[in-house]
Amino acid sequence: MKIIQTARQLDDFIMICRQSELKIGFVPTMGALHKGHITLVEQSIKENDITICSIFVNPTQFNDPEDFKKYPNTFEEDAKMLREINCSAIFFPAVKEMYPQKDERIFDFDGLDNTMEGKFRPGHFNGVAQIVSKLFEMVRPNNTYFGEKDFQQLAIVKKINEKYLSLLNINVVACPTLRESNGLAISSRNKLLSDKSKDEAGIIYNCLNIAKYLYKYLTVNDLKKYIIDIISLNPNIKLEYFEIVDSNNLQIIENYQNIKNARACIALVIEKVRLIDNIEIF
């Protein structure tokens, strides 16, 4: 497995791959890898000749500089995991390599960022767009892989790819959410939870499944109230949002009429750890 740290090294590696007509898969991450990341890399390995996994903690997508400083650096463990599954290369650049000067670009997501994460984390998705666009232009993969757990981010990435990077002809592949035994979506943040809180966090997936069942019998507002009431029974959990959205444009819906695909999305804080999840309800 090759470890690449500079844009020039990456460009040389990509050129060799292209000359050999190898299909390139790409999995961008911020490290602190878990089984969810590994399944993305494994899918890329199956579907491409070469798989590159990037590990870069992107400062421009953090609202709080302290959160950026606290983000775990587990490169040695990450590299071991990737080596064991035969990942072809890791792109592990320094911040100065990715941002030799301040990135002033502002992206327009056609309203995809107006709700949920975009509302609670202003500027976050513009930071995501800055780094994703840079990585896509540097790697120029045939296929790139993102998990559905971050469904709004996935929609944003697809929009960036379609609106700003269409000439690169990159295929964005959505991969199903991997879950713990109690349904909790696997995330790097889960490591911060006590066993008690991890058990309590199982309520997230339970509520999403309840929504998937009850949407046929309740109005959108009644369904939201029902889920909010369930979560409010646990004083250790602070709900940030529970929304039913149109899967195609992420707009919050008030009724199901003329909606072809809807998704329930949730964010909450338990033991000072912020967790998000979603499920397709129809």
Secondary structure as UniProt FT lines:
FT   STRAND          2..4
FT   HELIX           7..19
FT   TURN            20..21
FT   STRAND          24..29
FT   HELIX           35..47
FT   STRAND          50..55
FT   HELIX           59..61
FT   HELIX           65..70
FT   HELIX           75..84
FT   TURN            85..86
FT   STRAND          89..91
FT   HELIX           95..98
FT   TURN            110..113
FT   HELIX           117..120
FT   TURN            122..123
FT   HELIX           124..139
FT   STRAND          143..147
FT   HELIX           148..150
FT   HELIX           151..163
FT   HELIX           166..168
FT   STRAND          171..175
FT   TURN            181..182
FT   HELIX           188..192
FT   HELIX           195..200
FT   TURN            201..202
FT   HELIX           203..214
FT   TURN            215..217
FT   HELIX           220..232
FT   TURN            235..236
FT   STRAND          237..246
FT   TURN            247..249
FT   TURN            257..258
FT   STRAND          262..270
FT   TURN            271..272
FT   STRAND          273..280
//
